[in-house]
Amino acid sequence: MMNIPFDWKEIDSLIALFHAKGICYLIGNGSSGRSVDENINPVHFIERLAACNYPLVENASISLFLLHPDLASSVEEALQHSKHDIAENIAVLTLATLYLQQWWFFRLAFALGHLPRFPEAPFTLLWEQHHFPSPDRGYGLDGLLALQEYQQRRYGAPLNFLDDWQNQINHLLAQEEAHCRELSADAKEILVQLSREEGTMPMSRILEGEKSYENHSRLIDGYARCTQEPLLGIGEEKSRTPYRGYIKNLEENVFLDEMR
């Protein structure tokens, strides 16, 4: 399974399809001629990605699902009708998407200009059948770790799948944050409410008991204003808090004017 040769024309064609879907950080070699059918059946597209055997392109399905949550029904269809190995690849990519969506929920919201909305409900059986944690457990990290262990058993090698999945998020965030989108007031309100729920978002811990709406709102607005440093990825600290880099930015930038 690890030594299957790549069909470079197929890889290049898939990259061209990604470009048509707004995912532009992948670069092909031009071997396919770059003429693509932008009206390709989405189920067929998802199946081709899961069968391409080229991890960088296959894992870009994560970005595709996050940018186009309306593809969820096509993902369901592909899971039901694909051959076993292909369906299992799609299942892994779907779960990785759901777990990473939780892990990077706040930053994805600001990058996309709306709350991340790839749906969980249609895929409940995926984590239940595999006995994986639900996406909301441990902000998605528990599921990511379980998913990596599963993949290592599938491939029979201690490969770092987490870095491969995180790499897609890094590129997607860089691409989408460049648009400097404005988050709606309603979306900010939801983030404020999430930040106030103890145990749901770690931001609540830095408020040291302060529960006023105004302070939570200030933190959310501050996130949009502050100059961001690269946020910490998975495994860069032992802490299981997914927004350590985010909190660091808030502490050093949001309140800087008040401290002067």
TIBA-164819 format. One record per atom (N, C-alpha, C, O): residue in one letter; y, x, z. Coordinates in steps of 0.2 Angstrom, whole numbers, padded with zeros to 4 digits, always signed. Example, Ala and Ser with C-alpha at 12.3 -4.5 7.8 and 13.67 -1.06 7.14 Angstrom:
A-0028+0066+0039A-0022+0062+0039A-0016+0066+0039A-0017+0071+0042S-0011+0064+0035S-0005+0068+0036S+0000+0064+0039S+0006+0067+0040
***
This chain:
M-0006+0004+0000M+0000+0000+0000M+0006+0004+0000M+0012+0002-0002M+0006+0010+0003M+0012+0015+0003M+0013+0019-0003M+0019+0021-0004N+0008+0019-0007N+0009+0024-0013N+0009+0020-0020N+0008+0023-0025I+0011+0014-0020I+0012+0010-0026I+0018+0013-0030I+0024+0013-0027P+0017+0015-0036P+0023+0017-0040P+0028+0012-0041P+0026+0006-0042F+0034+0014-0042F+0040+0009-0043F+0041+0007-0050F+0040+0012-0055D+0042+0001-0052D+0044-0001-0059D+0052+0000-0059D+0055-0005-0056W+0054+0005-0061W+0062+0007-0061W+0066+0002-0065W+0071+0000-0063K+0063-0001-0070K+0067-0006-0074K+0067-0013-0070K+0073-0016-0070E+0062-0014-0066E+0062-0020-0062E+0067-0019-0056E+0071-0024-0054I+0067-0013-0053I+0072-0012-0048I+0079-0012-0050I+0083-0015-0047D+0080-0009-0056D+0087-0010-0059D+0089-0017-0060D+0095-0019-0059S+0084-0021-0063S+0086-0028-0064S+0087-0032-0058S+0092-0036-0058L+0084-0030-0053L+0085-0034-0046L+0092-0032-0043L+0095-0036-0041I+0094-0025-0044I+0100-0023-0042I+0106-0027-0046I+0111-0029-0043A+0105-0028-0052A+0110-0031-0056A+0110-0039-0054A+0116-0041-0054L+0105-0042-0052L+0105-0048-0049L+0108-0049-0043L+0112-0053-0041F+0107-0044-0039F+0111-0043-0032F+0119-0043-0034F+0122-0047-0030H+0121-0039-0038H+0128-0039-0040H+0130-0046-0042H+0136-0048-0040A+0126-0049-0046A+0128-0056-0048A+0129-0061-0042A+0133-0066-0042K+0125-0059-0037K+0126-0063-0030K+0131-0061-0025K+0131-0063-0020G+0135-0056-0027G+0140-0053-0023G+0138-0048-0018G+0142-0046-0014I+0132-0045-0019I+0130-0039-0015I+0130-0033-0020I+0126-0032-0024C+0136-0029-0019C+0137-0024-0024C+0137-0017-0021C+0139-0012-0024Y+0133-0016-0015Y+0133-0009-0013Y+0127-0005-0015Y+0126+0001-0014L+0122-0008-0019L+0117-0005-0022L+0119-0003-0029L+0122-0006-0033I+0116+0003-0031I+0118+0006-0038I+0111+0007-0041I+0107+0011-0039G+0111+0004-0047G+0105+0005-0051G+0105+0011-0056G+0111+0014-0056N+0100+0012-0060N+0100+0018-0065N+0102+0015-0072N+0102+0020-0077G+0103+0009-0073G+0104+0006-0080G+0098+0006-0084G+0099+0004-0090S+0092+0007-0082S+0086+0007-0086S+0084+0000-0089S+0081-0001-0093S+0087-0005-0085S+0085-0012-0087S+0090-0015-0093S+0088-0020-0095G+0095-0011-0094G+0100-0014-0099G+0105-0018-0096G+0110-0020-0099R+0104-0020-0089R+0109-0023-0085R+0110-0030-0087R+0115-0033-0085S+0107-0033-0092S+0108-0040-0094S+0103-0044-0089S+0097-0043-0089V+0106-0049-0086V+0102-0053-0081V+0104-0060-0082V+0109-0062-0084D+0099-0064-0080D+0100-0071-0080D+0102-0073-0073D+0098-0074-0069E+0109-0075-0073E+0112-0077-0067E+0109-0083-0064E+0110-0085-0058N+0106-0087-0068N+0103-0094-0066N+0096-0093-0065N+0092-0098-0065I+0094-0087-0063I+0087-0086-0062I+0084-0091-0056I+0088-0092-0051N+0078-0093-0056N+0076-0098-0051N+0076-0094-0045N+0073-0088-0044P+0079-0096-0039P+0080-0092-0033P+0073-0091-0030P+0072-0085-0027V+0068-0095-0031V+0062-0094-0028V+0058-0088-0031V+0056-0083-0028H+0059-0088-0038H+0057-0082-0042H+0060-0075-0040H+0057-0070-0039F+0067-0076-0039F+0070-0070-0037F+0068-0067-0030F+0067-0061-0029I+0067-0072-0025I+0065-0070-0018I+0058-0067-0019I+0057-0062-0015E+0053-0070-0023E+0047-0067-0024E+0047-0060-0027E+0043-0056-0025R+0051-0059-0032R+0052-0053-0035R+0054-0047-0030R+0052-0042-0030L+0059-0049-0026L+0061-0044-0021L+0056-0042-0016L+0055-0036-0015A+0052-0047-0014A+0047-0046-0009A+0041-0042-0012A+0037-0039-0009A+0041-0042-0019A+0035-0038-0022A+0037-0032-0025A+0033-0028-0028C+0043-0030-0025C+0046-0024-0028C+0043-0017-0025C+0044-0012-0029N+0041-0017-0019N+0039-0011-0016N+0044-0006-0015N+0042+0000-0014Y+0050-0007-0016Y+0056-0002-0015Y+0060-0005-0009Y+0064-0009-0010P+0059-0001-0003P+0062-0004+0003P+0069-0005+0003P+0072-0010+0005L+0073-0001+0000L+0080-0002+0000L+0082-0008-0004L+0087-0011-0002V+0079-0010-0009V+0080-0016-0013V+0077-0022-0010V+0080-0027-0009E+0071-0021-0008E+0067-0027-0004E+0071-0029+0002E+0072-0035+0003N+0073-0024+0006N+0077-0026+0012N+0084-0029+0011N+0087-0032+0016A+0086-0028+0005A+0093-0031+0004A+0092-0038+0004A+0098-0042+0003S+0086-0041+0004S+0086-0048+0005S+0089-0051+0011S+0091-0057+0011I+0089-0047+0016I+0093-0048+0022I+0100-0050+0021I+0103-0055+0023S+0103-0046+0017S+0110-0047+0015S+0111-0053+0011S+0116-0057+0011L+0106-0054+0006L+0106-0060+0002L+0106-0066+0006L+0110-0071+0005F+0101-0067+0011F+0101-0073+0015F+0107-0074+0019F+0109-0080+0020L+0110-0069+0022L+0116-0070+0026L+0122-0072+0022L+0126-0076+0024L+0122-0069+0016L+0128-0071+0011L+0127-0078+0008L+0132-0082+0007H+0120-0080+0007H+0119-0086+0004H+0114-0090+0008H+0108-0091+0006P+0116-0093+0014P+0111-0097+0018P+0108-0103+0015P+0103-0106+0017D+0112-0105+0009D+0109-0111+0006D+0102-0109+0002D+0099-0114+0000L+0100-0103+0002L+0094-0101-0001L+0088-0102+0004L+0082-0101+0002A+0090-0105+0010A+0084-0106+0015A+0079-0110+0012A+0073-0109+0013S+0080-0116+0009S+0075-0120+0006S+0071-0116+0001S+0065-0118+0000S+0074-0112-0003S+0070-0108-0008S+0066-0103-0004S+0060-0101-0007V+0068-0100+0001V+0064-0096+0005V+0058-0100+0008V+0052-0097+0008E+0059-0106+0010E+0053-0110+0012E+0048-0111+0007E+0042-0110+0008E+0051-0112+0001E+0046-0114-0005E+0042-0107-0007E+0036-0108-0008A+0046-0102-0006A+0042-0095-0008A+0037-0094-0003A+0032-0091-0005L+0038-0095+0003L+0033-0094+0009L+0027-0098+0008L+0022-0096+0009Q+0028-0104+0005Q+0023-0109+0004Q+0018-0107-0002Q+0012-0109-0002H+0021-0105-0007H+0018-0104-0013H+0016-0097-0016H+0013-0096-0021S+0019-0092-0012S+0018-0085-0014S+0011-0083-0012S+0008-0086-0008K+0008-0078-0015K+0002-0074-0013K+0003-0072-0006K+0009-0070-0004H-0003-0071-0003H-0002-0069+0004H+0002-0063+0006H+0007-0064+0010D+0001-0057+0003D+0005-0051+0004D+0012-0052+0003D+0017-0050+0007I+0014-0056-0002I+0021-0057-0004I+0024-0062+0001I+0030-0061+0003A+0020-0067+0003A+0023-0072+0008A+0024-0068+0014A+0029-0070+0018E+0020-0064+0016E+0021-0060+0022E+0027-0056+0022E+0030-0055+0027N+0028-0053+0017N+0034-0049+0016N+0040-0053+0017N+0045-0051+0020I+0040-0059+0013I+0046-0064+0014I+0047-0066+0021I+0052-0067+0024A+0041-0067+0025A+0042-0069+0032A+0045-0064+0036A+0049-0065+0040V+0043-0057+0035V+0046-0052+0038V+0054-0051+0037V+0058-0051+0042L+0056-0052+0031L+0063-0052+0029L+0067-0058+0032L+0072-0057+0034T+0063-0063+0032T+0067-0069+0035T+0068-0068+0042T+0073-0070+0045L+0063-0066+0046L+0063-0065+0053L+0068-0059+0055L+0072-0060+0059A+0068-0054+0051A+0073-0049+0052A+0080-0051+0051A+0085-0049+0054T+0081-0056+0046T+0088-0059+0045T+0090-0063+0051T+0096-0062+0053L+0086-0067+0054L+0087-0071+0059L+0089-0067+0066L+0093-0069+0069Y+0085-0062+0067Y+0086-0058+0073Y+0093-0054+0072Y+0096-0053+0077L+0094-0051+0066L+0100-0047+0065L+0106-0052+0065L+0111-0049+0067Q+0105-0058+0063Q+0111-0062+0063Q+0113-0064+0070Q+0119-0064+0072Q+0108-0064+0075Q+0110-0065+0082Q+0113-0058+0085Q+0118-0059+0088W+0110-0053+0083W+0112-0046+0086W+0120-0045+0084W+0123-0042+0088W+0121-0047+0077W+0128-0045+0075W+0132-0051+0074W+0137-0052+0069F+0131-0056+0078F+0134-0063+0077F+0142-0063+0076F+0145-0065+0072F+0145-0059+0081F+0152-0059+0082F+0155-0055+0076F+0160-0058+0072R+0152-0049+0074R+0155-0045+0069R+0154-0048+0062R+0158-0048+0058L+0148-0052+0061L+0147-0055+0055L+0152-0061+0054L+0154-0062+0048A+0153-0064+0059A+0158-0070+0059A+0165-0067+0056A+0168-0071+0052F+0167-0062+0059F+0174-0059+0057F+0173-0057+0050F+0178-0057+0046A+0168-0053+0048A+0167-0051+0041A+0166-0056+0036A+0169-0055+0031L+0163-0061+0037L+0161-0066+0032L+0167-0072+0032L+0168-0075+0027G+0171-0072+0038G+0176-0077+0038G+0174-0084+0040G+0178-0089+0040H+0168-0084+0042H+0165-0090+0045H+0159-0088+0049H+0157-0082+0049L+0156-0093+0053L+0151-0091+0058L+0144-0090+0053L+0143-0094+0049P+0140-0085+0055P+0134-0084+0052P+0130-0090+0052P+0130-0093+0057R+0127-0092+0046R+0124-0099+0046R+0117-0099+0043R+0115-0104+0040F+0113-0094+0042F+0107-0094+0040F+0102-0098+0045F+0102-0096+0051P+0099-0103+0043P+0096-0108+0048P+0090-0105+0051P+0086-0102+0048E+0089-0107+0058E+0083-0105+0061E+0078-0110+0061E+0072-0109+0060A+0080-0116+0061A+0075-0122+0062A+0069-0122+0057A+0064-0123+0059P+0071-0121+0051P+0065-0121+0046P+0060-0116+0047P+0054-0116+0044F+0061-0111+0051F+0057-0105+0051F+0054-0104+0058F+0052-0098+0060T+0054-0109+0062T+0052-0108+0069T+0045-0106+0069T+0043-0102+0073L+0041-0109+0065L+0034-0107+0064L+0032-0100+0063L+0027-0097+0065L+0037-0096+0060L+0036-0089+0058L+0036-0085+0065L+0031-0081+0065W+0040-0086+0069W+0040-0082+0075W+0034-0085+0080W+0031-0081+0084E+0033-0091+0080E+0028-0094+0084E+0021-0092+0082E+0017-0090+0087Q+0020-0092+0076Q+0013-0090+0073Q+0012-0083+0075Q+0006-0081+0076H+0017-0079+0074H+0016-0072+0075H+0017-0070+0083H+0016-0064+0085H+0018-0075+0087H+0019-0074+0094H+0025-0069+0095H+0025-0064+0100F+0030-0070+0091F+0036-0066+0092F+0041-0069+0096F+0041-0075+0097P+0046-0066+0099P+0052-0069+0103P+0056-0073+0098P+0056-0072+0092S+0059-0078+0101S+0064-0082+0097S+0070-0078+0095S+0071-0074+0099P+0074-0080+0090P+0080-0076+0089P+0085-0075+0094P+0089-0071+0095D+0085-0080+0098D+0091-0080+0104D+0088-0076+0110D+0092-0076+0114R+0083-0074+0110R+0080-0070+0116R+0083-0063+0115R+0081-0059+0110G+0086-0060+0120G+0088-0053+0120G+0093-0052+0114G+0094-0046+0112Y+0097-0057+0112Y+0102-0057+0107Y+0099-0055+0100Y+0102-0052+0096G+0092-0056+0100G+0088-0054+0094G+0085-0047+0094G+0080-0046+0090L+0086-0043+0099L+0084-0037+0099L+0076-0037+0101L+0072-0033+0098D+0074-0041+0105D+0067-0042+0107D+0063-0043+0101D+0057-0041+0100G+0065-0048+0097G+0062-0050+0091G+0062-0044+0086G+0056-0043+0082L+0067-0040+0085L+0067-0034+0080L+0062-0029+0082L+0059-0026+0078L+0062-0028+0089L+0057-0023+0091L+0050-0025+0090L+0045-0021+0088A+0048-0032+0091A+0042-0034+0090A+0040-0034+0083A+0034-0033+0081L+0045-0036+0078L+0044-0036+0071L+0043-0029+0069L+0038-0028+0064Q+0046-0024+0071Q+0045-0017+0069Q+0038-0015+0071Q+0034-0012+0067E+0035-0017+0077E+0028-0015+0079E+0023-0018+0074E+0018-0015+0073Y+0025-0024+0073Y+0020-0028+0068Y+0020-0024+0061Y+0015-0023+0058Q+0026-0022+0059Q+0026-0019+0052Q+0022-0012+0053Q+0019-0010+0048Q+0023-0009+0058Q+0020-0002+0059Q+0012-0003+0059Q+0009+0001+0056R+0010-0009+0062R+0003-0010+0061R+0001-0012+0054R-0005-0010+0052R+0005-0016+0051R+0003-0017+0044R+0002-0011+0039R-0002-0011+0035Y+0007-0007+0040Y+0007-0001+0036Y+0003+0005+0039Y+0002+0010+0035G+0001+0004+0045G-0003+0010+0048G+0001+0016+0049G-0002+0022+0048A+0007+0016+0050A+0011+0022+0051A+0017+0020+0055A+0020+0015+0055P+0020+0025+0059P+0025+0024+0064P+0032+0024+0061P+0036+0028+0063L+0033+0020+0055L+0039+0021+0052L+0045+0017+0055L+0044+0013+0059N+0051+0019+0054N+0057+0016+0057N+0060+0011+0053N+0064+0012+0049F+0057+0005+0054F+0059-0001+0050F+0066-0003+0053F+0070-0006+0049L+0067-0002+0059L+0074-0005+0062L+0080-0001+0058L+0084-0005+0057D+0079+0005+0057D+0085+0008+0054D+0085+0006+0047D+0091+0005+0044D+0080+0004+0043D+0080+0001+0036D+0084-0005+0036D+0088-0007+0032W+0082-0010+0041W+0085-0016+0042W+0093-0015+0044W+0097-0019+0041Q+0094-0011+0048Q+0101-0010+0051Q+0105-0007+0045Q+0111-0009+0045N+0102-0003+0041N+0106+0000+0035N+0109-0006+0031N+0114-0005+0028Q+0105-0011+0030Q+0108-0016+0026Q+0114-0020+0029Q+0118-0021+0026I+0113-0021+0035I+0119-0024+0039I+0125-0019+0039I+0130-0022+0038N+0124-0013+0040N+0130-0008+0039N+0133-0009+0033N+0139-0009+0032H+0130-0009+0027H+0133-0009+0021H+0136-0016+0019H+0141-0017+0017L+0132-0022+0022L+0135-0028+0021L+0142-0029+0025L+0146-0032+0022L+0142-0027+0031L+0148-0027+0035L+0154-0023+0032L+0159-0026+0031A+0152-0017+0029A+0157-0013+0026A+0160-0017+0020A+0166-0017+0019Q+0156-0020+0016Q+0158-0023+0010Q+0162-0029+0012Q+0167-0030+0009E+0160-0033+0016E+0163-0040+0018E+0169-0039+0022E+0174-0042+0021E+0170-0034+0026E+0176-0032+0030E+0181-0030+0026E+0187-0031+0028A+0180-0027+0021A+0185-0025+0016A+0189-0030+0013A+0195-0029+0011H+0187-0037+0014H+0191-0042+0011H+0196-0045+0016H+0200-0049+0015C+0195-0042+0023C+0200-0044+0028C+0201-0052+0028C+0207-0054+0028R+0195-0055+0029R+0196-0063+0029R+0199-0065+0036R+0198-0062+0041E+0202-0071+0036E+0204-0074+0042E+0199-0079+0044E+0197-0083+0040L+0198-0079+0050L+0193-0083+0054L+0197-0090+0056L+0202-0089+0058S+0194-0095+0054S+0197-0102+0056S+0198-0103+0063S+0194-0100+0067A+0203-0107+0065A+0204-0108+0072A+0197-0112+0075A+0196-0110+0081D+0194-0116+0071D+0188-0119+0074D+0183-0114+0075D+0179-0114+0080A+0182-0109+0071A+0177-0104+0072A+0178-0100+0078A+0174-0098+0082K+0185-0098+0078K+0187-0094+0084K+0185-0098+0091K+0183-0095+0096E+0187-0105+0091E+0185-0109+0096E+0178-0108+0098E+0176-0108+0104I+0173-0109+0093I+0166-0108+0095I+0165-0101+0098I+0161-0101+0102L+0168-0096+0095L+0166-0089+0098L+0169-0089+0105L+0166-0086+0109V+0174-0092+0106V+0177-0092+0113V+0172-0095+0118V+0171-0093+0123Q+0170-0101+0116Q+0165-0105+0120Q+0158-0101+0121Q+0156-0101+0126L+0156-0097+0116L+0150-0093+0116L+0151-0088+0121L+0147-0086+0125S+0157-0085+0121S+0159-0079+0126S+0159-0081+0133S+0159-0077+0137R+0160-0088+0134R+0161-0090+0141R+0154-0092+0144R+0154-0093+0150E+0149-0092+0140E+0143-0094+0142E+0139-0088+0145E+0137-0084+0141E+0139-0088+0152E+0135-0082+0155E+0128-0082+0153E+0124-0086+0152G+0126-0076+0151G+0120-0074+0148G+0119-0076+0141G+0114-0074+0138T+0124-0078+0138T+0123-0079+0130T+0127-0074+0126T+0124-0071+0122M+0133-0072+0128M+0136-0067+0125M+0139-0062+0131M+0142-0064+0135P+0137-0055+0130P+0139-0051+0135P+0146-0050+0136P+0148-0047+0141M+0150-0052+0132M+0158-0052+0133M+0159-0055+0139M+0164-0053+0143S+0156-0060+0142S+0157-0063+0148S+0157-0058+0154S+0161-0059+0159R+0153-0053+0153R+0153-0048+0159R+0159-0044+0160R+0160-0041+0165I+0163-0043+0154I+0168-0039+0155I+0174-0042+0158I+0180-0039+0159L+0174-0049+0159L+0179-0053+0162L+0179-0053+0169L+0184-0055+0172E+0174-0051+0172E+0173-0050+0180E+0175-0057+0183E+0179-0057+0188G+0172-0062+0181G+0173-0068+0184G+0179-0072+0181G+0179-0078+0183E+0183-0069+0177E+0189-0073+0174E+0186-0078+0169E+0183-0076+0164K+0187-0085+0170K+0184-0090+0165K+0190-0093+0162K+0188-0099+0159S+0196-0091+0162S+0201-0095+0159S+0201-0095+0151S+0199-0089+0148Y+0202-0100+0148Y+0202-0101+0141Y+0206-0095+0137Y+0205-0092+0132E+0212-0095+0140E+0217-0090+0137E+0215-0083+0137E+0216-0080+0132N+0212-0081+0142N+0209-0074+0142N+0204-0073+0137N+0203-0068+0133H+0199-0078+0136H+0194-0077+0131H+0197-0078+0124H+0195-0074+0120S+0202-0082+0123S+0205-0083+0117S+0208-0076+0115S+0208-0074+0109R+0211-0073+0120R+0215-0067+0119R+0210-0061+0116R+0211-0057+0112L+0204-0061+0119L+0199-0056+0117L+0196-0058+0110L+0196-0053+0106I+0195-0064+0108I+0193-0065+0102I+0199-0063+0097I+0197-0060+0092D+0205-0065+0098D+0210-0063+0093D+0211-0056+0093D+0213-0053+0088G+0210-0053+0099G+0211-0045+0099G+0206-0042+0095G+0207-0037+0092Y+0200-0045+0094Y+0194-0042+0090Y+0197-0042+0083Y+0196-0037+0079A+0200-0047+0081A+0203-0047+0074A+0208-0042+0073A+0209-0040+0067R+0212-0041+0078R+0218-0036+0077R+0217-0029+0078R+0220-0025+0074C+0212-0027+0082C+0211-0020+0084C+0208-0016+0078C+0205-0019+0074T+0210-0010+0078T+0207-0005+0073T+0200-0003+0076T+0199-0001+0081Q+0195-0005+0071Q+0188-0004+0074Q+0186+0003+0072Q+0187+0006+0067E+0182+0005+0077E+0178+0011+0077E+0171+0009+0074E+0170+0003+0075P+0167+0013+0072P+0160+0011+0070P+0157+0008+0076P+0156+0012+0081L+0154+0002+0075L+0150-0001+0081L+0144+0003+0081L+0141+0005+0077L+0141+0003+0088L+0135+0006+0089L+0129+0001+0086L+0129-0005+0086G+0124+0005+0083G+0119+0001+0080G+0113+0001+0084G+0113+0003+0090I+0107-0001+0082I+0101-0002+0086I+0099+0005+0088I+0098+0010+0084G+0097+0006+0094G+0094+0013+0096G+0099+0018+0098G+0097+0023+0100E+0106+0017+0097E+0111+0022+0098E+0112+0023+0105E+0115+0028+0107E+0111+0018+0109E+0112+0019+0117E+0106+0015+0120E+0103+0011+0117K+0104+0017+0126K+0099+0013+0129K+0100+0006+0131K+0096+0002+0132S+0107+0005+0132S+0109-0001+0134S+0107-0007+0129S+0107-0006+0123R+0105-0013+0131R+0103-0018+0127R+0108-0023+0126R+0107-0028+0123T+0114-0021+0127T+0120-0025+0126T+0122-0024+0119T+0124-0018+0117P+0122-0029+0114P+0123-0028+0107P+0130-0027+0105P+0132-0025+0099Y+0135-0028+0110Y+0142-0027+0108Y+0146-0022+0112Y+0151-0022+0113R+0142-0016+0113R+0145-0011+0117R+0151-0008+0113R+0156-0007+0116G+0150-0007+0107G+0155-0004+0103G+0161-0009+0102G+0167-0007+0102Y+0159-0015+0102Y+0164-0021+0102Y+0168-0021+0108Y+0174-0021+0108I+0165-0020+0114I+0168-0020+0120I+0173-0014+0121I+0178-0015+0124K+0170-0009+0119K+0174-0002+0119K+0180-0003+0115K+0186-0001+0118N+0180-0006+0110N+0186-0007+0106N+0191-0012+0109N+0197-0010+0109L+0189-0017+0112L+0193-0021+0116L+0196-0018+0122L+0202-0019+0123E+0192-0014+0126E+0195-0011+0131E+0200-0006+0129E+0205-0005+0133E+0199-0002+0124E+0204+0003+0122E+0210+0001+0118E+0215+0005+0117N+0209-0005+0114N+0214-0006+0109N+0218-0013+0111N+0224-0013+0111V+0214-0018+0113V+0217-0025+0114V+0222-0025+0120V+0227-0028+0119F+0220-0021+0125F+0225-0021+0131F+0229-0015+0131F+0233-0014+0136L+0229-0011+0126L+0233-0005+0125L+0241-0006+0126L+0244-0003+0130D+0243-0011+0123D+0250-0013+0123D+0252-0015+0130D+0258-0013+0133E+0248-0019+0134E+0249-0021+0141E+0249-0015+0145E+0253-0015+0150M+0245-0010+0144M+0245-0004+0149M+0251+0001+0148M+0252+0004+0152R+0254+0000+0142R+0260+0005+0141R+0266+0003+0145R+0271+0006+0145
***
